[in-house]
């Protein structure tokens, strides 16, 4: 069984309540570190499961059982060139060459901040492209697609 790491961002519970953390533990989230930041509950999971999707489904179910509402799952789907480099294990310079069209063809277009110095890409699109280019493992590209699908459904 693999250990899958991800974060669930949720709301709907009072973090100052005495039973706040125990609600999650009793619901089965004993493999999550719980924090409250910027007005949301963050549950950082290291969940054993056969598949990444199984890990997500069980965690979402347990967070809901604790009484919280899942807002989204991270890692963040919007990524900068630096984020792409970090997630792919490549250098930022190499990613910049792909993004500018100087290396490879048909790199995905940014989906936000087209006119700024800091455009953002959809990680699922970039991961699929990197996989086809032989620069990212299929499991990582699949994980990006699953996260994208789950966040869209939320």
N, C-alpha and C positions, 0 to 999 in steps of 0.2 A: 504494500500500500504506500502511496506517495504522500508527501506533506505538501499541501497547496497553501501559498501565502497570498492574502488579499485583505482589503479593508472594506468594511461596510459602513457607510455613512447613514445615520438614522436620526430621527427625532421622535417627539411624542411622549417622552418621559421626563420627569423632573430629576435632574442629576443631583439635587440636594436632598432628595428623599432618602431616608435611612435604608430602605430596601433596594435602592437603585442597582447596585452591582449584583446583589444576590438574585434579583429577578432574572438576570442574564445567565448566571451560573445554574440556577434551577431549571432554566429552559434548555440547557445543554450547551451553552456557550463557554464552557470551562476551558476551551482552547483559544480564547480571545483575550487580548489586553484591551481594557476599556478606558476611554478618556472622553473628556468633554472639552471641545475647543470651538471657538468662533460660533457658538450657538448650536452646535450639532454634536451628537454622540458618535464617536469613532470607535469601532471594534476592529482591532487588528488581529486577524485569524492566522493560525498555522494549523490547518485542518487536515487530518489524515482522511483520505478517500481514494477510491479506485480511479476516479476521473476528476478533473477540475470542475466540470459541470455538477457532478454529485456533491462536491464540497460546497459549491455556491448554493445549490438548492437546499441542502440541509441547514446551512448557516442562515439563509434568508428565512426559512421556516421557523427556526429557533428564535431569531431576533423578533419576529412577529409574535411568537408565543410569549415572549417576555413583555409584550405590550408596546413595542416601538414600531415605528413605520420606516421601512427602508427607503432612503432617498436615492442612493446610487452605490455603485461598487467601484472601488479603485484598485489598481492604479488608474490614474486619470487618462481618459481616452484622447484628450487633446494634448499634443506634444510639440515641443520646440525642436530645433535642430540638435540642441544639446541633449534633450531628453531622448531623441531617436538614437543618438550616438551611445548614450549610456545603456539604453535597453538592448541595443543590438550588439554592443561590445566593439563597435567600430569607433574611429576617431571622428570628431566633429568636422574636420577638414574633408574626410572622405564623404560624409553625409552631405556636406555643402556642395561637393562636386556632383553628387547624384541629383540633389534638389535643383541645381542650376542647369542641369542637362549636359554638363561637361563630361560626365561619365554615365554610361547607361542611357536608356531611353524610357520615356513615359513614367517617370517618377510621379507619384500622386501630387496633385496641386494642393496648396494649403486650403483649409476650409474656413479660416478666420484670420483677420488682420492682413488682408492681401496688400494693403497699401502701407503697412508699417514696417519697421525694421525687424519686428519680432513676429513673423507669421506663425500660425499653428496648423498642424496637420492632424488628421484622424489616425490614431495609432493602428487601428485595424487595417486601414488601407495601406499604410506604409509597411506594416508587418507582412501583409500578403505580397506586396511588391518585393520586399527583401527576401522573402522565402523563394519566390520565383527566380530571383537573381542568385540564389544559392548563398545568401548572406545571413540567413536566419533559420533556425531549426523549425521544422513543421509544427512541433508541439507549441512553440512560442507564438507562432502565427495563429494557430487554432485557438489558443488561450485568448488572444486579442479579439478574435471573432466572437467567441463566447461572451466575453465581457461586453463587447459592443451590443450584442443581441440582448443580454440581460438588462443593460442600462436603458436601452430603447424601450423594452417592455415595462420598465419601472416608470 
